[in-house]
């Protein structure tokens, strides 16, 4: 991203795990600490130290904070109603609001804040190590330049996928927002299966965990190779992998189960948004 894509001033409302991960990414991106204000009544020691070292302004409330170029809403969704009055004062004529609040629609935010430009996002937890992916949707008030700014800020924690329609956010939540938990459970299931065939528990977990970690890195380093082709590459006809895949790829195997699980997650996301 070019320097022109970066905001001159930035307010982070909510400095929890995701908010602090974003802040670290922005500093690494080259945004000066003095340009950032982080607001949280329960600031962690890590954030306090980051503020001292990097010059980030730390505040418990929005009172006295000037309207920024970008306001990032990383507060808990249930806090929006009570915090809206304070944050409304932070919105200037050209302020871009970027929300990572789960379940809060662009309409919800627009009804409570006097913002013309709003981007709604769904990041996931690998953002904490800069390897997340964020689904993002913008309203009609977001300019091309503001969209570039949002892209720059979100790229600091991983990849960004812009959505044509905000309605897709629930599906994004079901696949990537909740997805890390599915992968972690896969590791648990592989380890338990390893124990069932005689491996010591610690070794079974080590093998399962390292296999998933390495497979993810392999996909990362071969972005032009499809997941299907990578699977084919390690599957010898009539071999051990093929025997296992015969079970996983059966009509009642992993794919229909995953469709059922992700469908349940999407329905729940819709209920929470409603």
C-alpha positions, 0 to 999 in steps of 0.5 A, spaced: 500 500 500 502 507 498 503 512 504 497 515 501 492 510 503 494 510 510 490 515 514 492 521 518 489 520 524 486 513 527 482 512 533 481 505 535 475 504 540 476 497 543 483 494 545 482 487 546 485 481 543 483 483 536 483 491 537 491 490 539 492 485 534 490 490 529 494 496 532 500 492 532 499 491 525 498 498 523 505 500 527 508 495 523 505 498 517 508 504 518 503 508 521 506 513 526 504 511 534 502 519 535 497 518 529 493 513 533 488 513 539 486 507 543 480 507 547 478 502 552 476 503 560 480 496 561 487 497 558 491 491 558 499 492 561 501 490 554 497 496 551 500 501 556 507 498 554 505 499 547 503 506 548 509 508 552 514 505 547 510 507 540 507 513 542 500 511 541 495 515 545 491 511 550 484 514 553 479 510 557 473 514 554 472 518 547 471 525 551 476 530 549 478 525 543 478 529 536 474 526 530 479 522 526 480 520 519 478 513 521 474 510 527 475 503 528 469 500 532 472 494 535 468 494 542 463 488 544 457 488 540 453 489 546 456 496 548 454 499 542 448 502 544 451 505 550 457 507 547 454 510 541 453 517 544 460 518 546 463 515 539 458 520 535 462 526 537 468 522 534 465 522 527 467 528 522 464 530 515 470 525 512 470 520 518 470 513 515 467 508 520 470 501 520 466 496 524 469 489 526 463 488 531 460 481 530 452 481 529 452 489 528 449 491 521 451 497 517 444 499 518 445 498 526 451 502 526 448 508 521 442 508 526 446 510 532 452 514 529 452 520 524 457 516 519 456 517 512 462 512 510 461 505 514 465 498 512 463 492 516 468 487 517 468 480 519 476 478 521 478 471 524 483 470 530 489 468 526 489 476 525 493 475 532 499 473 528 498 477 521 495 471 518 487 472 518 482 473 513 477 479 513 471 479 509 469 486 508 462 490 505 462 497 504 456 502 504 455 507 498 458 512 502 465 509 502 469 513 497 474 509 493 480 512 497 476 510 503 476 503 501 483 503 499 484 506 506 480 500 509 484 495 505 491 498 507 488 497 515 485 490 514 491 488 510 495 489 516 492 483 519 492 478 513 488 478 507 482 482 505 476 479 501 471 485 499 464 482 498 459 485 493 453 484 498 453 485 506 448 479 506 454 475 505 457 477 511 453 471 515 456 466 510 463 469 511 462 468 519 460 461 518 466 459 513 472 463 516 470 467 522 468 461 526 473 456 521 479 456 526 475 453 531 473 447 526 481 446 524 483 446 532 477 441 533 480 437 527 487 437 530 483 434 537 480 429 533 486 426 529 490 426 536 484 422 539 484 417 533 491 416 533 491 415 541 485 409 539 490 406 534 496 406 540 500 412 540 501 416 546 497 422 547 502 427 547 505 424 541 498 423 537 497 431 539 504 433 536 503 429 530 496 432 529 498 439 530 504 439 526 501 436 520 495 441 520 500 447 521 505 444 516 499 443 511 497 450 512 504 453 510 504 448 504 498 451 502 500 458 503 507 457 499 503 454 493 497 459 492 496 457 485 495 450 487 488 448 489 487 444 495 484 438 491 490 438 487 495 438 493 490 432 496 491 428 490 499 430 490 499 426 497 495 420 495 498 414 492 492 410 488 491 404 493 495 407 499 494 408 506 492 416 504 487 413 499 484 408 504 482 414 509 480 418 504 475 413 502 472 414 508 472 421 509 469 422 502 464 417 502 457 420 501 456 420 509 463 423 510 466 429 511 463 434 506 456 433 508 457 434 515 461 440 514 455 443 510 451 441 516 456 445 521 457 451 516 449 451 515 448 451 522 453 457 523 450 461 518 443 460 521 446 462 528 449 468 525 443 471 522 439 470 528 445 474 532 444 479 527 437 480 527 
